[in-house]
Amino acid sequence: MEHLDEESAQHFEQFKAYLDILNIDFVINTRLVRGLDYYNRSVFEWTTTDLGAQGTICAGGRYDGLVEKMGGKPTPAVGLAIGLERLILLLEEQKIAITNQQLAIYIITPNEQAQLKSMQIANTLHEAIAGAIIYNDITLGSFKSQFKKADKAGADFALILGEEELNNNQVSIKPLKSQEQQQTLSLDEAIKYFKDYT
């Protein structure tokens, strides 16, 4: 760790801060490597103790230079592989039902401050509304482009986290598949609204 340059150390601190915001437990393993040399910055594994010795469920990392090496434009990227059989075994072990859930929510944010808060909200929604699909747009594109992506994703609702919502500790909900009016609610009220919808 002492050999990281200033930029890499700053990136790693920010990465850990995101994990902390989402209450994701992690252990730093300085010996963890991926078998392909195009990986850069952080690599990771998701592990469990519920399946005995076969504890790695997912592994991956950043490979920001790969697209450019293949002849494309410089493109930030992250990828991972999931052991499907192990994931199913883990779901069965933890008695989590695999369901087809219709509710899809697309979180729209205008800036970096809102983006951090949106990660917490996405995590809360995942925990509170079983099976819901939560899209969290981290591109910081215009509202118009984010709404287009929400429509393309087939989301039922846009959850807007603008400056006014941030200042008032609220979210705005805009139905995307009906003519219902947009409304502004506390997060607890929004969760109840989504639960009633399902």
Steps between C-alpha positions, in 0.01 A plus 500: 500500500792737566591489129174658378546839336292795622230465231458126561490546878232770463296275267525210746387720791197613296424138407506399869279799585235372255510159666462661842203710381330181383584312824691236300748314719838456336848373573804636317702214353832632364575160343184482289576509126310425181653263247486750210737795474252755363347556845586830670420663830275291727418133457253318722334178605163452667520214744275312740557262788164329436630259235807355667827506304334622177449850639570725201174598332623780274837640391604790280653844485569820307649490149489858379753451218357187337261662250777731379742207464240331278485806272217692663477830684632529857215356709479453878387145565440242770407137455439187699415134471241332721491130580134437418482159669660640816262798494198269479638284781549814710144619435369158597721493810373841608142405402464794259230448239578577137199694371399690191434847634343762278589815693793694349625832640753726326686744727586831334767729648640835381835513680765314699350587840165355395678200352643399837157532661344304211725204580367492856143531375549220244631275776204587727252430219665162427464402864146632542335386176577136428576429136476859377735601220685819591690688231744757637622738228854609588579673169408848627341566162224754451156428644372458145757232413443318829122497442562356152707222656225436756247461218735274305553283808122457533492648851164549667615804696772763499619586849644852478761618746552867410638786704163588657436136593846471655453817706163377630602135552239387247469332160270572206320213329392532139290216354632412154225264384192692610363853505521526880651820635855527630513522878763580760524278808733400779694181429283303747186627325652412162571144615140462619380641166708245305390213725135595448565507124633143500 
